Amino acid sequence: MKLEYIYGFSEYNAINSARQRHRKSVRLRNWLFWALVLANGAVSLKYIYSYYQGQVSFSWLMFANLTVAIAIIAYRYIFVPYRNRQYYRQQMLSGKQIRLQVSEQGIETQTDNVTAQYGWKGFVGADEEAAHFVIWVNNILALSIPKRAFKDNGQMEEFRKKIVKNVDNQRLPA
């Protein structure tokens, strides 16, 4: 089976999304994040309200506390996406055509003049995202194959069966 697609940020982002979901205690981290933000914000707003009511004297500390809450949110929703874009640009794959040859032996990828071959037993896991298949070579490196690269659902189902047959630790919908 031959597949071709243009590599874009969505392919890179699919790998990051799959990696995030596999981290241990993702839900706990999200709950702690929002608890910290809400606690900082609530304490600061309560102080500001008390200040305007004339119940307490002015302190920059409470405004700094509110600034920390805003900075935490900015870090997560501005800095982290910006950093991901930088890492994506460092790959130098943006807009390049990726050609894959899927066979019984494994997957061969070709970009410009770089060719790589991966045997099925060399993969450590696989995920199916909403619009991508993510095949893990190791804990850091993965192949992101968009579903748009498949000609039809039959070809996609054939690929899915090869993953189930050959890759341990796959997380595909039943």
C-alpha positions as CSV (number, residue, x, y, z in Angstrom):
1,M,0.0,0.0,0.0
2,K,1.4,3.4,-1.0
3,L,0.4,6.6,0.8
4,E,1.4,10.2,0.1
5,Y,0.7,13.4,2.0
6,I,2.1,16.8,2.7
7,Y,3.5,17.2,6.2
8,G,1.9,20.0,8.2
9,F,1.5,21.2,11.8
10,S,-1.6,18.9,12.3
11,E,0.7,15.8,11.9
12,Y,3.1,17.2,14.4
13,N,0.3,18.1,16.7
14,A,-1.2,14.6,16.5
15,I,2.0,13.2,18.0
16,N,1.9,15.7,20.8
17,S,-1.8,15.1,21.6
18,A,-1.2,11.3,21.8
19,R,1.9,11.9,24.0
20,Q,-0.1,14.1,26.3
21,R,-2.9,11.5,26.7
22,H,-0.4,8.8,27.7
23,R,1.2,10.8,30.5
24,K,0.3,9.4,33.9
25,S,-2.1,11.5,36.0
26,V,-3.2,13.8,33.1
27,R,-6.6,14.4,34.8
28,L,-5.0,15.0,38.2
29,R,-2.6,17.6,36.6
30,N,-5.5,19.4,34.9
31,W,-7.5,19.5,38.1
32,L,-4.5,20.8,40.0
33,F,-3.8,23.4,37.3
34,W,-7.3,24.8,37.5
35,A,-7.5,24.6,41.3
36,L,-4.3,26.6,41.5
37,V,-5.6,29.2,39.1
38,L,-9.0,29.5,40.7
39,A,-7.5,29.7,44.3
40,N,-5.0,32.4,43.2
41,G,-7.8,34.3,41.5
42,A,-10.3,33.9,44.3
43,V,-7.9,35.0,47.0
44,S,-6.8,38.0,45.0
45,L,-10.3,39.1,44.1
46,K,-11.5,38.7,47.7
47,Y,-8.6,41.0,48.8
48,I,-9.3,43.6,46.1
49,Y,-13.0,43.6,47.1
50,S,-12.1,44.0,50.8
51,Y,-9.7,46.9,49.8
52,Y,-12.4,48.8,47.9
53,Q,-14.7,48.3,50.9
54,G,-12.1,49.9,53.1
55,Q,-11.6,46.8,55.3
56,V,-7.9,46.2,54.5
57,S,-4.9,48.4,53.6
58,F,-3.3,48.3,50.1
59,S,-0.8,45.5,49.4
60,W,1.0,44.8,46.1
61,L,1.2,41.2,47.2
62,M,-2.4,40.5,46.4
63,F,-2.1,42.1,42.9
64,A,1.0,40.0,42.4
65,N,-1.0,36.9,43.3
66,L,-3.6,37.8,40.6
67,T,-0.8,38.3,38.2
68,V,0.6,34.8,38.9
69,A,-2.9,33.3,38.1
70,I,-2.9,35.2,34.8
71,A,0.7,34.2,34.0
72,I,-0.1,30.5,34.6
73,I,-3.0,30.7,32.1
74,A,-0.8,32.6,29.6
75,Y,2.0,30.0,30.0
76,R,-0.4,27.1,29.2
77,Y,-2.4,28.8,26.3
78,I,0.2,31.1,24.8
79,F,3.7,30.1,25.5
80,V,3.3,26.3,25.2
81,P,1.6,26.5,21.7
82,Y,4.3,29.0,20.6
83,R,7.0,26.6,21.8
84,N,5.3,23.7,19.9
85,R,5.3,25.8,16.7
86,Q,9.1,26.4,17.2
87,Y,9.8,22.7,17.6
88,Y,7.7,22.0,14.5
89,R,9.7,24.5,12.5
90,Q,13.0,22.9,13.7
91,Q,11.9,19.6,12.1
92,M,12.2,21.3,8.7
93,L,9.4,19.1,7.3
94,S,6.7,21.7,6.8
95,G,5.2,21.4,3.4
96,K,7.3,18.5,2.4
97,Q,5.7,15.5,0.6
98,I,5.9,12.3,2.6
99,R,5.7,9.0,0.8
100,L,5.0,5.8,2.7
101,Q,5.2,2.2,1.5
102,V,3.3,-0.1,3.9
103,S,4.1,-3.8,3.5
104,E,4.2,-7.0,5.5
105,Q,7.7,-6.3,6.6
106,G,7.0,-2.8,7.9
107,I,6.8,0.9,6.8
108,E,9.2,2.7,4.6
109,T,9.1,6.5,4.5
110,Q,10.7,8.8,2.0
111,T,11.0,12.6,2.1
112,D,13.2,14.4,-0.5
113,N,16.4,12.3,-0.4
114,V,15.9,10.7,3.0
115,T,14.5,7.2,3.3
116,A,13.9,5.3,6.5
117,Q,12.7,1.7,7.0
118,Y,10.9,0.5,10.1
119,G,10.1,-3.1,10.7
120,W,6.7,-3.9,12.4
121,K,8.4,-5.5,15.4
122,G,10.4,-2.2,15.9
123,F,7.3,-0.2,16.8
124,V,6.5,0.1,20.5
125,G,2.9,1.3,20.2
126,A,0.2,2.8,18.0
127,D,-2.6,5.3,18.6
128,E,-5.6,6.3,16.4
129,E,-6.5,10.0,16.7
130,A,-9.5,11.6,15.2
131,A,-7.7,12.4,12.0
132,H,-4.4,10.5,12.3
133,F,-2.7,7.3,13.0
134,V,0.4,7.7,15.3
135,I,2.8,4.8,15.2
136,W,5.5,5.0,17.9
137,V,9.1,4.0,17.0
138,N,10.2,4.7,20.6
139,N,9.0,7.0,23.4
140,I,10.1,10.1,21.6
141,L,9.9,9.3,17.8
142,A,6.6,8.6,16.1
143,L,5.2,8.5,12.6
144,S,2.0,10.5,12.2
145,I,0.0,9.3,9.2
146,P,-3.1,11.5,8.4
147,K,-6.3,9.6,7.5
148,R,-6.6,11.9,4.5
149,A,-3.7,10.0,2.9
150,F,-5.8,6.9,2.5
151,K,-7.8,6.6,-0.8
152,D,-10.8,5.1,0.9
153,N,-12.1,3.5,4.1
154,G,-11.1,0.0,2.8
155,Q,-7.5,1.0,2.6
156,M,-7.7,2.6,6.0
157,E,-9.2,-0.6,7.5
158,E,-6.5,-2.7,5.9
159,F,-3.9,-0.5,7.5
160,R,-5.7,-0.7,10.9
161,K,-5.6,-4.5,10.6
162,K,-1.9,-4.5,9.9
163,I,-1.3,-2.4,13.1
164,V,-3.5,-4.7,15.2
165,K,-1.6,-7.8,13.8
166,N,1.9,-6.4,14.1
167,V,2.2,-3.7,16.7
168,D,2.0,-4.4,20.5
169,N,0.5,-1.8,22.8
170,Q,-1.8,-0.3,20.2
171,R,-4.7,1.9,21.3
172,L,-7.2,1.7,18.5
173,P,-10.9,2.0,18.8
174,A,-12.7,-1.4,18.8
